[in-house]
C-alpha cells in the first residue's frame, strides 16, 4: 500500500515537472505536505532531505561561482584565452567553445552563456562591419577594371550580365551567397556557445544539477558506498568524456555551418584578413575595458584555485588525501561539502581592497588628512556581500535537488524501489551495455522537454533499483543516465543556455533541432564509450558491489 501512495505522489510531481503548471521549485515542496499526510514518511525525515550534505556542497560551489561572476573574473579568463587562440573562423569557434566549456565547469551554465553570447555578438558584428568597409573600398578601386572585363566578356559571351549604361556594375551575385554564409557562421558561432555550456557542465560534480542529483541519490540509496562518487572520481570519469564531446561537437558544427574548407578556416600561413584583425581588435578593446587585474580579482582567483585543489586532494583514491592525514577519522567525517563551504566563508571575510595599515594615533593627530579619508570606513568591504548572493543564488535549484532527494528517500523506504526492481528482472537477459545505451537515449529525449534536474531526479532511483534486480553495478546505468540528462540540445526550452542563445534571434527552432539531433547522438555515443572503457577500472563497474545489496541496507 505504501508503495502505491508513494508512486502516486511521484507521478503527480512528474506530470507537474514536465508541464510546469506551477514553478519547478514549488512542485519540489509537495513531498513535505503529502508524504506525511498519506503516511508514507514522517515530516521530520522528509524535511531533513532538503538541505543535506549534497545540497550544501552545491550551495558552497554556487557562492564561489557568484564571487567569480561578481568580480568579472570569468570575462577576463575568456578574453585572455580567445586572444591566445587566434581569430581564424574555425579557431575562433573552437576558442569560444573551449572557454565556455571551461567556465561552465565551475560557474553555472546559464551565467557562462549569458556572459559569452554578448562577446560573440560583438566579435561577429565587428567582423561584419569591417567586411562591409573592405568591400566598399575594393569596389571603389576595382570598378573600372570590372567594367572593362565585362565589356570584353560581352564580346565573347552575349548571355553574361549587361553593364548598366552609367558604368555601374550590377550587384555581384556572390554577395547574396556571402550573406547566406555570414548568416550560417552567425548561427554556428552562437549555437556553439550553448552546446559548449551544456557539455562543460558535465565535467565537474558541481558543474550542473544532474551531477549533484547522482551524488545525493548514491548517498541516499547506498549509505555505505564508501564515497565512490566524489569530486576527484567524477572528474576522472567525466572530463575526458567532455573533451571528446567538445571536439566532436566542434567538428559537427564546422561541417554543418561553415563547410570543411580547411585552407580557408584554418588558413595556415595565410595573411590575416581585415575581418580577423577586426575580431582581434574587439577582443583587445574588451580586455582594455577591464583594466589591470585588481586586488579583489586576484583574491577570488586564489580562493577559487584553492577550492579546486582542496576538492581534488581530499580523497584522491591512489594516495591518502588531506582529510585522512590531517584529521583523525577524516575520511569518515569530511565530504566535499566541507571545503566548498569553507571557501564560501572565507569569501565573506577577506577584504576586497588592500588593507591600509596606519598607526591609530598618527591619523588622529594629522591635520592635513582630508575629509574623504576620515569618512572612509576603517574596515574594507569583503569580497562578497550577502545581498549579492541572495540576488544571484538559484534557490529554485536548491529546492529542486532537495525535493528529488526526498522522493528518492521515500521510494527506497516505502518499498517502491524494491517493487520496481522486481518488475524489471526480465531485463537480465539483455547485455548490460545495451541497457545502458537504450536508457541514455530515452533520457536524452526526455530531457528535451523537462528540466535536466527533474529528469535525473525521476529516473535515477528507478535505474538503481533496476541495476539491483539485474545484478549489475548501479553506477553502470546511473552514470550514463546522469550525463544524458544534460544533453538538452534540441529545443530552446530544454535548458536556460539554449533559451538565452535563442533569444538573440539568429537561430530558428529548426536549426537547433537539426544540429541537436546529431549532438544527442554524439553525446550518447561518447557516454557509452566512456562507461565501457575508462569508466570500468575507475568505478570497478564489472563487479556487483557488496554495498548495492538492498537486503543489507534495510
C-alpha positions in Angstrom: 0.0 0.0 0.0 2.8 2.4 0.9 4.4 1.8 -2.4 1.3 2.8 -4.3 0.9 6.0 -2.2 4.5 6.9 -2.9 4.2 6.2 -6.6 1.0 8.3 -6.8 2.8 11.4 -5.5 5.8 10.8 -7.7 3.6 10.5 -10.8 1.8 13.7 -9.9 5.1 15.5 -9.4 6.5 14.1 -12.6 3.5 15.5 -14.5 3.8 18.9 -12.8 7.6 19.0 -13.6 7.1 18.1 -17.2 4.2 20.5 -17.8 5.5 23.3 -15.5 1.9 24.2 -14.4 3.4 25.6 -11.2 7.1 26.6 -10.9 9.5 23.7 -10.6 10.7 24.7 -7.1 7.1 24.8 -5.8 6.4 21.3 -7.1 9.5 20.2 -5.3 7.9 21.2 -2.0 5.0 18.8 -2.4 6.6 15.8 -0.5 6.7 18.0 2.6 2.9 18.1 2.6 1.8 14.8 1.0 4.2 12.2 2.3 3.2 12.9 6.0 -0.5 13.2 5.1 -0.6 9.9 3.3 1.6 8.2 6.0 4.5 7.4 3.7 7.1 9.1 5.8 7.3 11.4 8.8 7.5 15.1 8.3 10.8 15.1 10.2 12.6 12.7 7.8 11.2 14.3 4.7 12.3 17.8 5.7 15.8 16.6 6.5 16.4 15.8 2.9 16.0 19.4 1.7 19.4 20.7 2.9 21.6 17.6 3.1 25.3 17.2 2.5 25.0 17.3 -1.3 22.9 20.4 -1.3 25.4 22.2 1.0 28.1 21.2 -1.5 26.0 22.8 -4.2 25.4 26.0 -2.2 29.1 26.3 -1.4 30.1 25.9 -5.0 27.5 28.4 -6.2 28.7 31.0 -3.7 32.2 30.7 -5.1 30.9 30.9 -8.6 28.9 34.1 -7.7 32.1 35.7 -6.4 33.9 34.9 -9.7 31.0 36.5 -11.6 30.7 39.5 -9.2 34.4 40.5 -9.9 34.2 39.8 -13.7 37.0 37.2 -13.4 35.2 34.9 -15.9 35.3 37.6 -18.6 39.0 38.2 -18.1 39.7 34.4 -18.4 37.5 34.2 -21.5 39.1 37.1 -23.3 42.7 36.1 -22.4 42.1 32.6 -23.9 40.4 33.9 -27.0 43.3 36.3 -27.7 45.8 33.4 -27.3 43.9 31.1 -29.6 43.6 33.4 -32.5 40.7 34.5 -34.7 40.6 32.3 -37.8 36.9 31.3 -38.1 37.4 27.7 -37.2 39.8 28.6 -34.3 37.5 31.4 -33.1 34.7 28.9 -32.8 36.9 26.4 -31.0 38.1 29.2 -28.8 34.5 30.2 -27.9 33.7 26.5 -27.2 36.8 25.8 -25.0 36.3 29.0 -23.0 32.5 28.4 -22.5 33.0 24.7 -21.5 35.8 25.5 -19.1 33.9 28.3 -17.4 30.7 26.3 -17.1 32.6 23.6 -15.3 32.8 25.9 -12.4 30.1 28.6 -12.9 26.5 27.9 -13.6 25.9 27.1 -17.3 23.4 29.9 -17.5 25.8 32.6 -16.2 28.5 31.4 -18.6 26.2 31.6 -21.6 24.9 35.0 -20.6 28.4 36.3 -20.5 29.7 34.7 -23.6 26.9 35.4 -26.1 27.4 39.2 -26.0 31.2 38.7 -26.6 30.4 36.5 -29.6 27.8 39.1 -30.8 30.4 42.0 -30.6 33.0 40.0 -32.5 30.6 38.9 -35.2 29.2 42.5 -35.7 32.7 43.9 -35.9 33.7 41.3 -38.5 30.6 42.2 -40.5 31.2 45.9 -40.4 34.8 45.6 -41.4 33.9 43.3 -44.2 31.4 45.9 -45.5 34.1 48.6 -45.4 36.6 46.5 -47.2 34.2 45.5 -49.9 33.3 49.2 -50.4 37.0 50.1 -50.8 37.6 47.2 -53.2 34.6 48.2 -55.2 35.8 51.8 -55.5 39.2 50.7 -56.8 38.0 47.7 -58.8 35.1 49.2 -60.6 36.8 50.4 -63.7 38.6 47.1 -64.1 35.3 45.2 -63.8 33.6 47.4 -66.4 36.4 46.6 -68.9 36.3 43.0 -68.1 32.6 42.8 -68.5 32.8 44.5 -71.9 35.4 42.1 -73.0 33.2 39.2 -71.8 30.2 40.6 -73.7 32.0 40.3 -76.9 32.7 36.6 -76.3 29.6 35.7 -74.3 26.4 37.5 -75.1 24.4 35.9 -72.2 26.6 37.5 -69.5 25.4 40.4 -67.4 24.9 43.6 -69.3 26.7 46.6 -67.9 24.3 49.4 -66.9 24.9 52.4 -69.1 26.3 54.7 -66.4 29.2 52.4 -65.7 27.6 50.9 -62.5 28.3 47.2 -62.1 25.2 45.2 -61.2 25.1 43.6 -57.8 27.7 40.9 -57.5 25.9 37.5 -57.4 28.4 36.4 -54.9 27.2 38.9 -52.3 23.9 37.0 -51.7 25.9 33.8 -51.3 28.2 35.6 -48.9 25.2 36.9 -46.9 24.0 33.4 -46.6 27.4 32.2 -45.5 27.6 35.1 -43.0 24.2 34.1 -41.6 25.4 30.5 -41.3 28.6 31.5 -39.5 26.5 33.6 -37.2 24.2 30.6 -36.3 27.2 28.3 -35.8 29.0 30.7 -33.6 26.1 31.4 -31.3 24.9 27.7 -31.2 28.4 26.5 -30.2 28.2 28.6 -27.0 25.0 27.0 -25.6 26.2 23.5 -26.6 29.6 24.0 -25.0 28.0 25.3 -21.8 25.9 22.1 -21.5 28.8 19.9 -22.3 31.2 21.7 -20.0 28.8 21.5 -17.1 29.0 17.7 -17.1 32.8 17.7 -16.3 32.7 18.5 -12.6 30.4 17.4 -9.8 29.2 20.9 -9.0 29.0 21.9 -12.7 25.3 21.2 -13.2 22.3 19.9 -11.3 22.0 16.3 -12.5 25.6 15.5 -11.3 24.6 16.7 -7.8 21.4 14.5 -8.0 23.5 11.5 -8.7 25.8 12.2 -5.8 22.8 12.7 -3.5 20.9 9.7 -4.6 24.0 7.4 -4.2 24.4 8.6 -0.6 20.7 8.1 -0.1 20.2 4.7 -1.6 23.5 3.2 -0.6 24.6 4.8 2.7 27.8 2.7 3.0 29.1 3.1 -0.6 32.4 4.5 0.9 32.1 7.8 -1.1 32.5 6.2 -4.5 31.3 9.3 -6.3 33.3 12.3 -5.2 34.8 15.3 -6.9 38.0 13.6 -8.0 36.5 10.4 -9.2 33.7 12.1 -11.1 36.3 14.4 -12.8 38.4 11.5 -13.8 35.4 9.9 -15.5 33.6 12.9 -17.0 36.5 15.2 -18.0 37.9 13.0 -20.8 34.3 12.5 -21.9 33.7 16.3 -22.1 36.9 16.8 -24.2 35.8 14.1 -26.6 32.3 15.5 -26.9 33.6 19.1 -27.4 35.9 18.0 -30.3 33.1 16.1 -32.0 30.6 18.9 -31.4 33.0 21.4 -32.9 33.6 19.2 -36.0 29.9 18.7 -36.4 29.1 22.5 -36.2 32.0 23.2 -38.5 30.6 20.7 -41.0 27.0 21.9 -40.8 27.5 25.6 -40.7 30.9 26.5 -42.2 31.7 23.7 -44.5 35.0 21.9 -44.1 37.3 24.2 -46.1 40.5 23.7 -44.2 42.6 26.2 -46.1 40.0 28.9 -45.6 39.0 28.2 -42.0 42.5 27.3 -40.7 44.4 29.5 -43.1 47.8 28.0 -42.3 50.3 30.6 -43.2 47.9 32.9 -45.0 47.9 36.6 -44.1 45.4 37.9 -41.6 42.4 39.3 -43.3 40.8 42.6 -42.3 37.9 40.6 -40.7 40.2 38.7 -38.5 42.1 41.9 -37.5 38.7 43.4 -36.6 37.7 40.5 -34.4 41.1 40.6 -32.7 40.7 44.3 -32.0 37.3 43.9 -30.5 38.7 41.3 -28.0 41.6 43.6 -27.3 39.3 46.6 -26.7 37.1 44.5 -24.3 40.2 43.4 -22.5 41.3 47.1 -22.2 38.0 48.0 -20.7 38.6 45.5 -17.8 41.8 47.3 -16.9 44.6 45.6 -15.0 43.8 42.8 -12.6 42.5 44.2 -9.3 43.3 43.1 -5.8 39.9 41.6 -5.4 40.0 39.6 -8.6 43.4 38.2 -7.6 42.0 37.2 -4.2 39.0 35.5 -5.8 41.2 33.7 -8.2 43.4 32.4 -5.4 40.3 31.2 -3.4 38.9 29.5 -6.5 42.2 27.7 -7.2 42.5 26.7 -3.6 38.9 25.2 -3.6 39.7 23.1 -6.6 42.9 21.9 -5.1 41.1 21.0 -1.8 38.5 19.1 -3.7 40.9 17.1 -5.7 43.3 16.3 -2.9 40.7 15.4 -0.2 40.4 11.8 -1.2 42.2 11.2 -4.5 42.0 7.4 -4.2 45.5 6.5 -5.2 47.2 8.2 -2.2 45.9 9.4 1.2 44.2 12.7 0.9 44.4 15.6 3.4 41.2 14.5 5.0 42.6 11.3 6.5 46.1 12.7 7.0 45.3 15.9 9.0 42.2 14.8 10.9 41.6 11.6 12.8 38.9 9.5 11.0 38.8 12.3 8.5 37.6 10.3 5.5 34.5 9.2 7.6 33.6 12.8 8.7 34.7 15.1 5.9 33.0 15.2 2.5 33.3 17.5 -0.5 30.9 20.0 1.1 33.4 20.9 3.8 36.0 22.7 1.5 33.2 24.3 -0.5 31.5 25.9 2.5 34.9 26.8 4.0 36.0 28.8 0.9 32.5 30.3 0.8 33.0 31.5 4.4 36.4 33.0 3.5 34.9 35.0 0.7 32.7 36.9 3.2 35.8 37.6 5.4 38.6 38.5 3.1 38.9 42.2 2.0 38.2 43.4 -1.5 40.8 46.2 -1.3 44.3 46.2 0.1 44.0 46.8 3.8 45.8 50.0 4.9 48.0 49.6 8.0 48.1 53.1 9.6 49.0 53.8 13.2 45.9 54.9 15.1 47.5 58.0 16.7 49.1 59.4 13.6 45.9 59.5 11.7 44.1 61.3 14.5 46.7 64.0 15.0 47.4 64.6 11.3 45.6 67.9 10.5 46.3 67.5 6.7 44.2 64.4 6.5 41.4 65.1 4.0 37.8 64.8 5.0 37.2 62.0 2.5 39.8 59.9 4.3 38.1 60.4 7.6 34.7 59.5 6.1 36.1 56.2 4.6 35.2 53.2 6.8 38.2 51.8 8.6 37.4 48.2 7.6 37.5 47.4 3.8 34.5 45.7 2.3 34.7 41.9 1.9 34.9 40.1 -1.4 31.3 39.1 -1.3 28.2 40.8 0.0 25.2 38.7 1.3 22.8 40.8 -0.8 24.6 39.9 -4.0 24.5 36.2 -3.1 20.8 36.4 -2.2 20.1 38.0 -5.5 22.1 35.7 -7.7 21.7 32.4 -6.0 19.4 30.0 -7.9 17.4 28.9 -4.9 14.9 27.1 -7.1 17.6 24.5 -8.0 18.5 24.0 -4.3 14.8 23.2 -3.6 14.6 21.1 -6.7 17.5 19.0 -5.6 16.0 18.7 -2.1 12.6 17.6 -3.4 14.4 15.0 -5.5 16.3 13.6 -2.5 13.0 13.4 -0.5 11.5 11.4 -3.4 14.4 9.0 -3.6 14.4 8.5 0.2 10.7 7.9 0.3 10.7 5.5 -2.6 13.5 3.5 -1.0 11.9 3.3 2.4 8.3 2.7 1.2 9.4 -0.3 -0.8 8.6 1.3 -4.1 12.2 0.9 -5.4 12.2 -2.8 -4.5 8.9 -3.4 -6.3 10.1 -1.5 -9.4 13.3 -3.5 -9.4 11.3 -6.7 -9.1 9.2 -5.7 -12.2 12.4 -5.3 -14.2 14.1 -8.7 -13.6 13.3 -9.8 -17.2 15.8 -7.2 -18.4 18.6 -9.5 -17.0 18.7 -11.4 -20.4 19.8 -8.2 -22.2 23.5 -7.4 -22.3 24.3 -4.6 -19.8 25.9 -2.3 -22.4 22.7 -2.4 -24.5 20.6 -1.5 -21.4 22.9 1.4 -20.7 22.8 2.7 -24.2 19.0 2.5 -24.6 18.4 4.2 -21.2 20.8 7.0 -22.3 18.8 7.5 -25.4 15.5 7.6 -23.5 16.8 10.2 -21.1 18.4 12.3 -23.8 15.0 12.5 -25.5 13.0 13.0 -22.3 15.3 15.8 -21.0 14.5 17.9 -24.1 11.1 18.8 -22.7 11.7 18.6 -18.9 14.2 20.3 -16.7 17.5 18.5 -16.6 17.4 18.2 -12.8 13.9 16.9 -12.8 14.7 14.3 -15.4 17.7 13.0 -13.4 15.6 13.0 -10.2 12.8 11.0 -11.7 14.9 8.4 -13.4 17.9 7.7 -11.2 16.1 5.9 -8.4 14.4 3.7 -11.0 17.7 2.9 -12.6 19.3 2.0 -9.3 16.5 -0.5 -8.4 16.8 -1.9 -11.9 20.5 -2.4 -11.6 20.0 -4.2 -8.3 17.5 -6.7 -9.7 19.6 -7.4 -12.8 22.7 -7.6 -10.6 24.8 -5.1 -12.5 26.8 -2.2 -10.8 24.3 0.6 -10.1 26.7 3.2 -11.5 26.8 1.3 -14.8 23.3 2.6 -15.6 23.2 5.7 -13.3 26.3 7.4 -14.8 25.1 7.3 -18.4 21.7 8.4 -17.1 23.1 11.4 -15.3 25.3 12.6 -18.2 22.4 12.1 -20.7 20.2 14.4 -18.5 22.5 17.2 -19.5 22.1 16.6 -23.3 19.3 19.0 -23.8 20.5 20.2 -27.2 17.4 20.2 -29.4 14.8 22.8 -28.1 15.2 26.4 -26.9 13.1 25.5 -23.8 15.2 22.4 -23.0 17.7 24.3 -20.8 18.4 28.0 -19.9 21.6 28.3 -22.1 19.6 27.3 -25.2 16.9 29.9 -24.3 19.5 32.7 -23.9 21.1 31.9 -27.3 17.7 31.6 -28.9 16.6 35.0 -27.6 19.3 36.8 -29.6 17.3 35.9 -32.7 19.9 34.4 -35.0 18.6 30.9 -34.8 15.3 29.3 -35.8 13.9 26.4 -33.8 14.5 24.2 -36.8 18.2 25.0 -36.9 18.5 24.0 -33.2 16.6 20.7 -33.7 18.7 19.8 -36.8 22.0 20.3 -35.0 20.6 19.0 -31.7 19.6 15.5 -33.0 23.2 14.9 -34.1 24.5 16.4 -30.9 22.3 13.9 -28.9 23.7 11.0 -30.9 27.3 12.2 -30.3 26.5 12.5 -26.6 25.1 9.1 -26.2 27.9 7.6 -28.3 30.6 9.3 -26.1 28.9 8.2 -22.8 28.6 4.6 -24.0 32.2 4.7 -24.9 33.3 6.2 -21.6 31.3 3.8 -19.5 32.7 0.8 -21.3 36.4 1.9 -21.4 37.9 4.1 -18.8 34.8 4.1 -16.6 35.2 0.4 -15.8 38.5 0.4 -13.9 37.7 3.7 -12.3 34.5 2.6 -10.6 35.0 -1.2 -10.8 31.9 -1.5 -12.9 32.4 -5.2 -13.8 31.6 -6.3 -10.3 28.3 -6.2 -8.3 29.4 -4.3 -5.2 28.5 -5.5 -1.7 27.1 -2.1 -0.7 24.5 -2.4 -3.5 22.6 -5.3 -2.0 19.3 -3.8 -0.9 18.8 -6.5 1.7 21.9 -5.4 3.6 20.8 -1.8 3.5 17.5 -2.1 5.2 
